Amino acid sequence: MTTPPVCDYTDSDYQTSFWDQGGRAYEDAAEAIALKHLLPKSGKLMLEIGAGAGRNTPRYAGFERIVLLDYSRTQLEQAQARLGRSDKYVYVAADAYRLPFVDGLFDGATMIRALHHMADAPKILAGTARVMQNDSMFILEFANKKNLKSILRFIFRRQEWSPFTREPVEFVKLNFDFHPRAVFDWLAEAGFSVEARRTVSHFRLGLLKRLVPAKWLAALDGLFQPTGEWFQFTPSVFVRAKRVGRNAIPPYNGIAFRCPECGHSPLVEKETRVECPSCGRAYEFRDGIYDFRQAM
């Protein structure tokens, strides 16, 4: 089965170099404010797509269980070291284009700072919709092509591409900015109804971040975030969308997997592997991490 290329963070120190030591305290705090306003107060099973090292996972504490999905096993190992092993957290290494879960499994999902790595965003959103229950909530963050800096650069001929056209722009390999209207349309096509929009990182300027404490800057950002309902000119946009238009599916008792190769479900779990009774493929389960990237 052919799928678009993936951005692989294997062996990356992204959490440390970009977040812990990269001067992003303001962005992290601003995102926390957006999530606090958009997330459901409670839920049973959350899917975190592009979980990385688990930076945001503690913010989903209202959910009884959280599935952390990332293509990189080493990122999940970092998340596991941060969060520990317990029934609350399920670690899954998999291609987000081929989610290894049965239809309608989750009553909540997030994708934060991950869509910008997706060459086929509509395909990712459609796959996410497949694994979500009707009326479940999906929190999506995307990099905004139509941000104020890009508009000014375009007006003053400092960049060639237009921030006003709908197609994505790939500014670095597998790093995409998206037009807000395009993303909203893709969500609708996938089976989501957009319920709320918040613009985030209004003050992502080096000088401001050096002069103003991160918590003050984030608090000010939080005051401006609701303007995202009317216009989106920030580099980051958060959306709360409801899964609509599908028949209710009886909830599963626990996690039920689907074969990413042949689509059969559910799979049979054994001590060190998960097996597909249809095509015979088996996927490794080792050190608390399920690995569906390729069959054993």
Residue pairs with C-beta under 8 A, 6 or more apart in sequence:
1 98
1 260
1 261
3 95
3 97
3 98
4 97
4 118
4 119
4 120
4 123
5 119
5 174
6 71
6 95
6 96
6 97
6 117
6 174
7 71
7 117
7 174
7 175
8 71
8 72
9 52
9 70
9 71
9 72
9 74
9 75
10 71
10 72
10 73
10 74
10 75
11 74
12 72
12 74
12 75
14 52
14 53
14 75
15 52
15 53
15 55
15 75
15 78
18 24
19 28
19 55
23 209
25 214
26 201
26 203
26 204
26 209
26 214
26 217
26 218
26 221
27 200
27 201
27 204
27 236
28 55
29 214
29 215
29 217
29 218
30 200
30 201
30 217
30 218
30 221
30 222
30 225
31 56
31 112
31 141
31 200
31 236
31 238
32 59
32 218
33 218
33 219
33 221
33 222
33 225
34 141
34 198
34 200
34 222
34 225
34 238
35 56
35 59
35 110
35 112
35 139
35 238
36 59
37 196
37 198
37 225
38 139
38 196
38 198
38 238
38 240
39 59
39 60
39 62
39 108
39 137
39 139
40 62
40 108
40 137
41 62
42 62
42 63
43 62
43 63
43 64
43 107
43 108
43 136
43 137
44 63
44 64
44 65
44 107
44 251
45 63
45 64
45 65
45 66
45 67
45 105
45 106
45 107
45 108
45 255
46 60
46 63
46 65
46 66
46 67
46 106
46 107
46 108
46 109
46 110
47 66
47 67
47 69
47 99
47 101
47 105
47 106
47 108
47 109
47 110
47 128
47 131
47 132
48 56
48 57
48 60
48 66
48 67
48 68
48 69
48 109
48 110
48 111
49 69
49 96
49 109
49 110
49 111
49 114
49 124
49 128
50 69
50 70
50 96
50 111
50 112
50 113
50 114
50 117
51 57
51 68
51 69
51 70
51 75
51 76
51 79
52 70
52 72
52 75
52 78
52 79
53 75
53 78
53 79
53 82
54 68
54 78
54 79
54 80
54 82
54 83
56 110
56 112
57 66
57 68
57 79
57 83
57 89
58 83
60 66
60 108
60 110
63 108
64 88
65 87
65 88
65 89
65 90
65 255
66 88
66 89
66 90
67 90
67 92
67 101
67 106
67 255
68 76
68 79
68 89
68 90
68 91
68 92
69 92
69 93
69 94
69 96
69 99
70 76
70 79
70 92
70 93
71 93
71 94
71 95
71 96
71 293
72 93
73 93
73 289
73 291
73 293
76 91
76 92
76 93
76 289
77 287
77 289
79 89
79 91
80 89
80 91
80 288
80 289
83 89
85 288
90 255
90 290
91 288
91 289
91 290
92 100
92 289
92 290
92 292
93 289
93 290
93 291
93 292
93 293
94 100
94 260
94 290
94 291
94 292
94 293
95 260
95 292
95 293
96 114
96 118
96 124
96 127
97 120
97 123
97 124
97 127
98 127
98 260
98 261
98 292
99 127
99 128
99 130
99 131
99 258
99 260
100 257
100 258
100 259
100 260
100 283
100 290
100 292
101 131
101 255
101 256
101 257
101 258
102 131
102 252
102 256
102 257
102 258
102 265
102 266
103 130
103 131
103 249
103 258
103 265
104 131
104 132
104 133
104 134
104 246
104 248
104 249
105 131
105 132
105 133
105 252
105 255
105 256
106 131
106 132
106 133
106 136
107 132
107 133
107 136
107 137
107 251
108 136
108 137
108 138
108 139
109 128
109 131
109 132
109 136
109 137
109 138
109 139
110 138
110 139
110 140
111 124
111 128
111 138
111 139
111 140
111 141
112 139
112 140
112 141
113 141
114 141
115 121
115 124
115 140
115 141
115 142
115 143
115 176
115 178
115 183
116 142
116 143
116 175
116 176
116 177
116 178
117 174
117 175
117 176
118 124
118 176
119 170
119 174
119 176
121 142
121 168
121 176
121 178
121 183
121 186
122 186
122 189
122 190
125 140
125 186
125 187
125 189
125 190
125 192
126 189
126 190
126 191
128 138
128 190
129 138
129 190
129 191
129 192
129 243
132 138
132 243
133 243
133 248
133 249
133 251
134 243
134 244
134 245
134 246
134 247
134 248
134 249
135 242
135 243
135 244
136 242
136 243
137 240
137 241
137 242
137 243
138 192
138 240
138 241
138 242
138 243
139 238
139 239
139 240
139 241
140 183
140 187
140 238
140 239
140 241
141 200
141 236
141 237
141 238
141 239
142 178
142 180
142 183
142 236
142 237
142 239
143 175
143 176
143 177
143 178
143 235
143 236
144 177
144 178
144 179
144 180
144 199
144 232
144 233
144 234
144 235
144 236
144 237
145 163
145 168
145 169
145 177
145 178
145 179
145 180
146 163
146 164
146 179
146 180
146 232
146 233
147 163
147 177
147 233
147 234
147 235
148 233
148 234
149 235
150 159
150 163
150 177
151 163
151 164
151 233
152 158
153 159
154 161
154 162
154 163
161 169
163 179
164 179
165 179
166 179
166 181
166 182
167 179
167 182
168 176
168 177
168 178
168 179
168 182
169 176
169 177
170 176
171 177
180 197
180 232
180 237
183 237
183 239
184 194
184 239
187 194
187 239
187 241
188 194
191 243
191 244
191 245
191 246
192 241
192 242
192 243
192 244
193 241
193 242
193 244
194 239
194 240
194 241
195 240
195 241
195 242
196 229
196 239
196 240
197 228
197 229
197 232
197 237
197 238
197 239
197 240
198 225
198 226
198 228
198 237
198 238
198 239
199 224
199 225
199 227
199 228
199 231
199 232
199 233
199 234
199 236
199 237
199 238
200 221
200 225
200 228
200 234
200 236
200 237
200 238
201 221
201 234
201 235
201 236
202 220
202 221
202 224
202 225
202 234
203 209
203 212
203 217
203 220
203 221
204 234
204 235
204 236
208 217
209 217
225 238
228 234
228 237
228 238
252 266
256 265
256 266
256 267
257 265
257 266
257 267
257 269
257 274
257 290
257 292
258 264
258 265
258 266
258 267
259 265
259 267
259 276
259 278
259 279
259 281
260 292
261 276
261 279
261 281
261 295
262 276
262 278
262 279
262 281
264 276
264 277
264 278
264 279
267 274
267 275
267 276
267 277
267 283
268 274
268 275
268 276
268 277
269 275
269 285
270 285
271 285
272 284
272 285
272 286
273 282
273 283
273 284
273 285
273 296
274 282
274 283
274 285
274 290
274 292
275 281
275 282
275 283
276 282
281 295
281 296
282 295
282 296
283 290
283 291
283 292
283 295
283 296
284 290
284 291
284 296
285 291
